[in-house]
Amino acid sequence: MTERPGLRVEVPMRWGDMDAYGHVNNVNLIRLMEEARIAGFGVPGGTGAPGIKPRVDIFSAVPAGVQILVVEHRVRYSRPLEYRNVPVNVDLWIASVKPASFDICYEFRDPVEDYVCVRASTTLAFFDTLTSRVTRLSAAERAGLAPYEFKSVFPR
């Protein structure tokens, strides 16, 4: 893997994530992306009950009335992510920070042999429920993202 800021999380694979070929199903991969995003960067403020503190908490300080919405997912498969009874390793980083959106990027690595299986990204935007408009990232929000930012969505 190319050296970059970011972090690694482990996400459990479930038996039900597997398809008939023994691979993690593409729909379930999107769920694993969500699990990795929450494990790495936290639960958006005002949702759920307190639990395990994330590795880096960039979402819980979102003001009341603001939601973090998924704008787009992109997924590139390089090898099948085979079901294993151990968690998959997911490297996470931030890319493409724009005035009102940013990407969380994922690199799924086989947990036993450590090869790259999937590279993916999720574009997120902050949405103000009172005005029904996307909001610009504040200076503090941008600063919170900066330590984990790498310019490329898919390196190499």
N, C-alpha and C positions, 0 to 999 in steps of 0.2 A: 504494500500500500504506500502511496505517496505520503511523505510527512506533511502533516497539516494540523492546524488547531482542531480541536474536537474532543470527543470522548467516546468511549466504548461502553455499551450496555449489553447485557445478556437477556434474551427474551425466550421464555419457555415455548417450545413447540408442543402443540397438543395433538393427540392421536387423530382427532377429527379434522385437523388442518390438512391431512394427507389426501391426495386423490388416488385414483385406481392405479396409477403408475408408481406410487411410492414417493411422489414429489409433493411439496407444499403447494396446494391449489392456489392459482393466481388471485382469487378473491380473498382467500385467507392471508395471502401475503400483504394485502392492504391493511388487514387487521394487525398483522405483526408490525407493520410500519407505525401504526397508531400506538401500539404498546411500547415500541422503542422510543417514540417521540415523547410519550408521557413519562417513561422511566428516565429518560435523559434530561428533559427540560421542564417537567412538572405538569400539574393539572391546572387548567385555567381557573382563576379566582372565581369564587361563587359557585363552583360545581363540586359535587360529591362531598364526602366527609374526609377529615384528615386521615392520612395514612403514612406510608413510608415517604420520607423526604427524598425528592429527586436529586440526582447528581448535581444539577445546575438548575436553579429555579428562576426561569425567565418569564413564566406565565402568570404566577399567582398575584402579582401586583397590578394586573390589568384593572382599570377603574370600573366601578359598578356601572352597568348598562353597556359595557363593551364586550363583545364576543370575539373569539378568535376563530375565523372560519377557514375551511379548506377551500381553496380556489381551484386547485388542479393537482393531480397526481401524475407522475411520469415514472415508468418502470422499464428497465432494460435488463433482460435475462442474459447472462453469459454462460451459465451452467444450471442445471436443475438444483434447486434447494431440496435435498432429500430429507425426509422425515428422520429425525434421530431422537432418542429419548434423553437428550441433553439440550440445554438452551443454545440458540443460535447466537453468534457474536455479531453485533451490529455497531458499526462505526458511524457516528453522527457528526455533522458539521452544518454550519450556516453558510449560505451563498446567495448571491443575487439580491442583496438588500437594496430595496427601492424606497421611495418616499412613503408608500402605503402598503408594501408587501415584502415578503422575504421567503426564501426557500430553506427548508430543512432537508438535508441530503442524508442518504443512507447507503451504506455498503454492507450487504449481508455476506458473511463469511462462514463457510462450513465450519462447525464447531470442533470437528475432529481433525480434518486435513488442512484447514485454514486457507482454502482457495476462495476467491470471490465468486459468488453465485449470482448476486443481483445488485445492481446499482439503481437507486430510485431517488425521487425528490417529491416533496409536497410544498406547494406554494400556499402560504397562509396570509391572511389579511385581517386587520382589526376592524370590526364593524360596530358602529354606534347604533344601538337599538332605538334610541330616542329620535334620531334624525334619519334613520334608515340609510346611512351613508358610510362608506369606508372612511376610516380615519387615518391620518398621517402618523407615522411612528414618531414618538417624542425623542428628544435627545437622550433621555435616560434609557428608553427602550433600545435605541440604536447602540448605546454604550454597553448595555447588557448583552447584546448579540455579538459585539466586536471580538471578544476573546475566542469565539468559536467559529469565526468567519474564515472561509477559504473561498477564493474568487470563483473557482470552477465547480459547476454542478456535478459533472462527470469527469474526474481527472484522467489523464493519460490519453 
